[in-house]
Amino acid sequence: MSELDGFWRWKLATESNEEHILDSTHRRETCRKLGSILRGWQAYRPFGSIACLKILQDSLATICDAYNEIRSYSLLQFDSVPIEPLELIWHELGRVKEEGGKRNKHGRYYIVSLSKHLMFLWGQTLAFDSRVRTHIPLSYRVPRNSRWSFEEWKSVMGHFEEDLKANPEIVDAFKKESLKRYGTDSMVPYGRFLDIYYH
């Protein structure tokens, strides 16, 4: 939790209307921070951290503009997030753990690796590890396998958006938690908080 909190505080302090953590000024530091944390979480097995981090560096450069398009949307606005940049991010982060760093021709990627990267960068998705997946209600129709398609992930995220909108008291609680942890509720990491809840 402390690593996630530290990264999110750094992200909030770094980003503005003009700058963000994947722009040319900050991308190298973002990759270094992500790589260091996720290597410790053994997120790059079995391919090894050096190979995966090289691919990650390339992927972060590729998604720079796409990230800039989606970064201001929260989970409460998930149905309004532009699909094209979101799908590009899906494939680019997904290929980090593919052999040779190639896109999967079926678009199915290891959800934990992909969503952990995106949880740090954007804060709006859960990491969906096996423990979290088993605790999410059956009505969400969460795939139980480790590889997900973009459409499957989008469907599950849509369920979370609907439930948050239907429960303003939870939204208020997350805003208060964000204010307490990060000193602001301007960009609440809903996915990160939900991940903790379902863990």
Backbone torsions as a table, in degrees:
resi	resn	phi	psi	omega
1	MET	NA	-38.7	-177.4
2	SER	-65.3	-34.8	178.9
3	GLU	-67.2	-42.5	176.9
4	LEU	-63.1	-45.0	179.9
5	ASP	-61.9	-43.1	179.8
6	GLY	-62.8	-42.5	179.5
7	PHE	-64.9	-43.4	-177.2
8	TRP	-66.1	-38.7	176.4
9	ARG	-62.3	-43.0	178.6
10	TRP	-62.8	-43.6	178.9
11	LYS	-59.5	-48.3	-179.1
12	LEU	-62.4	-37.0	180.0
13	ALA	-73.6	-26.5	-175.0
14	THR	-86.0	-38.3	-170.3
15	GLU	-83.7	145.5	175.9
16	SER	-146.2	-169.8	177.0
17	ASN	-61.9	-34.9	-174.9
18	GLU	-96.0	-30.4	-173.6
19	GLU	-114.6	150.8	174.0
20	HIS	-152.1	169.3	-170.5
21	ILE	-71.5	-8.8	176.6
22	LEU	-109.8	5.7	176.8
23	ASP	-72.4	171.1	-172.7
24	SER	-62.8	-25.5	-179.9
25	THR	-74.9	-34.7	-171.3
26	HIS	-112.3	-8.4	-172.1
27	ARG	-60.6	-42.8	-178.0
28	ARG	-62.2	-42.3	179.1
29	GLU	-67.4	-38.6	177.2
30	THR	-60.3	-45.6	-179.8
31	CYS	-63.4	-42.2	179.4
32	ARG	-62.5	-46.6	-179.5
33	LYS	-63.9	-48.0	179.9
34	LEU	-60.5	-47.9	-177.8
35	GLY	-60.1	-42.5	-179.1
36	SER	-63.4	-45.6	-178.6
37	ILE	-68.6	-49.3	-174.2
38	LEU	-73.6	-26.0	172.5
39	ARG	-63.3	-41.6	177.4
40	GLY	-64.7	-27.2	177.8
41	TRP	-87.2	4.9	-179.5
42	GLN	57.9	37.8	-177.4
43	ALA	-76.3	-14.2	-173.2
44	TYR	-104.7	9.1	174.0
45	ARG	-68.6	148.1	-0.9
46	PRO	-94.6	5.3	-171.4
47	PHE	-81.9	-16.8	179.8
48	GLY	92.7	146.6	-173.0
49	SER	-69.5	-34.5	-177.0
50	ILE	-63.7	-48.1	179.6
51	ALA	-62.6	-45.3	-177.6
52	CYS	-66.9	-38.6	-178.5
53	LEU	-68.5	-31.8	175.9
54	LYS	-64.5	-43.9	178.2
55	ILE	-65.9	-42.6	179.3
56	LEU	-58.4	-43.1	179.5
57	GLN	-58.9	-44.2	178.1
58	ASP	-65.3	-42.1	-178.2
59	SER	-65.1	-40.6	179.3
60	LEU	-63.4	-35.9	176.6
61	ALA	-66.7	-40.3	-178.5
62	THR	-66.4	-36.0	-175.3
63	ILE	-93.7	7.7	-177.1
64	CYS	-50.0	-54.8	-177.6
65	ASP	-69.5	-37.8	179.3
66	ALA	-63.3	-43.2	177.2
67	TYR	-60.8	-41.9	179.4
68	ASN	-60.8	-32.1	179.3
69	GLU	-71.9	-32.7	-174.3
70	ILE	-101.7	-14.8	-167.2
71	ARG	-61.7	-24.5	-178.3
72	SER	-87.9	-6.0	178.7
73	TYR	-85.5	138.3	174.5
74	SER	-102.7	173.8	178.0
75	LEU	-59.8	-28.0	177.8
76	LEU	-67.1	-15.0	-179.9
77	GLN	-116.8	21.4	-172.1
78	PHE	-56.3	-36.7	-179.3
79	ASP	-68.7	-10.6	179.1
80	SER	-102.5	-6.0	-179.1
81	VAL	-65.3	130.5	178.7
82	PRO	-59.3	130.2	-174.1
83	ILE	-70.0	-42.9	-174.3
84	GLU	-58.2	-51.7	177.8
85	PRO	-65.5	-34.1	179.6
86	LEU	-65.2	-40.2	179.9
87	GLU	-69.5	-36.6	175.5
88	LEU	-61.1	-45.0	178.5
89	ILE	-60.5	-41.3	178.4
90	TRP	-55.4	-51.5	-177.2
91	HIS	-68.9	-39.4	-177.0
92	GLU	-70.5	-41.3	176.9
93	LEU	-75.7	-30.8	178.1
94	GLY	-64.8	-37.0	-175.4
95	ARG	-73.8	-10.2	179.9
96	VAL	-57.0	-34.8	179.9
97	LYS	-107.7	19.7	174.0
98	GLU	-93.4	148.2	-179.5
99	GLU	-59.4	125.8	-179.2
100	GLY	73.8	6.1	179.6
101	GLY	68.7	23.3	-178.2
102	LYS	-91.0	146.8	175.3
103	ARG	-64.2	141.0	175.8
104	ASN	-73.5	126.7	-174.4
105	LYS	-64.5	-20.1	177.7
106	HIS	-96.9	-3.7	178.6
107	GLY	71.4	20.4	179.7
108	ARG	-104.6	121.9	-174.3
109	TYR	-127.3	163.5	175.3
110	TYR	-64.7	110.7	-171.6
111	ILE	-64.2	-35.6	-176.4
112	VAL	-66.1	-48.0	179.9
113	SER	-62.5	-47.8	-178.5
114	LEU	-61.8	-49.7	-173.5
115	SER	-75.2	-25.1	175.0
116	LYS	-65.6	-44.4	176.6
117	HIS	-58.5	-47.1	-176.0
118	LEU	-71.1	-30.2	176.9
119	MET	-63.2	-41.5	176.6
120	PHE	-66.3	-48.4	-174.2
121	LEU	-68.0	-43.3	-170.3
122	TRP	-111.7	-34.3	177.6
123	GLY	82.8	-3.2	-171.3
124	GLN	-100.6	-9.2	177.9
125	THR	-108.6	150.7	170.9
126	LEU	-76.7	164.3	177.8
127	ALA	-82.7	-20.6	175.0
128	PHE	57.4	42.6	173.5
129	ASP	-71.6	174.1	-171.4
130	SER	-61.3	-35.8	179.8
131	ARG	-66.6	-46.2	179.1
132	VAL	-62.4	-43.2	-178.4
133	ARG	-58.8	-36.5	-178.2
134	THR	-76.8	-17.6	-178.9
135	HIS	-94.2	-11.9	179.3
136	ILE	-74.9	138.8	-177.7
137	PRO	-54.2	145.3	-178.8
138	LEU	-59.7	-28.8	-177.9
139	SER	-63.7	-18.1	178.6
140	TYR	-76.4	-15.5	-178.5
141	ARG	54.9	51.1	180.0
142	VAL	-72.9	125.3	175.7
143	PRO	-59.4	135.8	-177.7
144	ARG	-89.2	-11.0	179.0
145	ASN	-83.4	169.6	-174.2
146	SER	-86.5	-15.6	178.4
147	ARG	-108.0	127.8	-179.4
148	TRP	-120.2	154.9	170.7
149	SER	-91.7	164.3	177.4
150	PHE	-58.6	-42.4	-178.6
151	GLU	-65.0	-37.7	178.0
152	GLU	-64.6	-47.1	178.9
153	TRP	-61.1	-44.3	-179.2
154	LYS	-61.0	-39.3	179.7
155	SER	-64.8	-45.3	179.4
156	VAL	-64.1	-42.4	178.4
157	MET	-62.4	-36.6	177.4
158	GLY	-62.1	-37.6	176.7
159	HIS	-63.6	-42.4	178.5
160	PHE	-64.0	-40.8	177.7
161	GLU	-59.2	-47.7	-178.8
162	GLU	-61.0	-44.1	-178.4
163	ASP	-66.9	-39.2	177.3
164	LEU	-63.1	-43.8	-179.9
165	LYS	-63.8	-30.9	-179.4
166	ALA	-82.4	-7.5	-176.7
167	ASN	-131.0	74.6	-176.7
168	PRO	-60.4	-24.9	179.0
169	GLU	-67.0	-33.0	176.9
170	ILE	-70.6	-41.1	176.9
171	VAL	-59.3	-44.4	178.6
172	ASP	-62.4	-40.9	179.8
173	ALA	-63.9	-41.1	179.0
174	PHE	-67.4	-36.7	177.4
175	LYS	-64.3	-41.7	178.2
176	LYS	-64.7	-39.9	178.8
177	GLU	-65.5	-39.4	177.8
178	SER	-63.6	-42.9	179.2
179	LEU	-62.5	-40.9	-179.3
180	LYS	-68.0	-44.5	-175.4
181	ARG	-79.0	-38.9	-168.7
182	TYR	-119.3	-3.3	178.4
183	GLY	78.2	8.8	178.9
184	THR	-158.1	151.7	171.6
185	ASP	-119.2	23.2	-178.9
186	SER	-70.7	-31.5	174.5
187	MET	-138.8	98.7	-176.3
188	VAL	-86.3	128.4	178.0
189	PRO	-81.6	74.0	-174.5
190	TYR	-57.1	-42.1	-179.1
191	GLY	-62.6	-39.7	179.7
192	ARG	-65.1	-43.0	179.1
193	PHE	-67.7	-39.1	177.0
194	LEU	-65.3	-36.6	178.1
195	ASP	-61.0	-42.0	177.1
196	ILE	-64.2	-43.4	-177.9
197	TYR	-60.6	-45.6	-176.1
198	TYR	-84.0	-5.0	179.0
199	HIS	-77.2	NA	NA
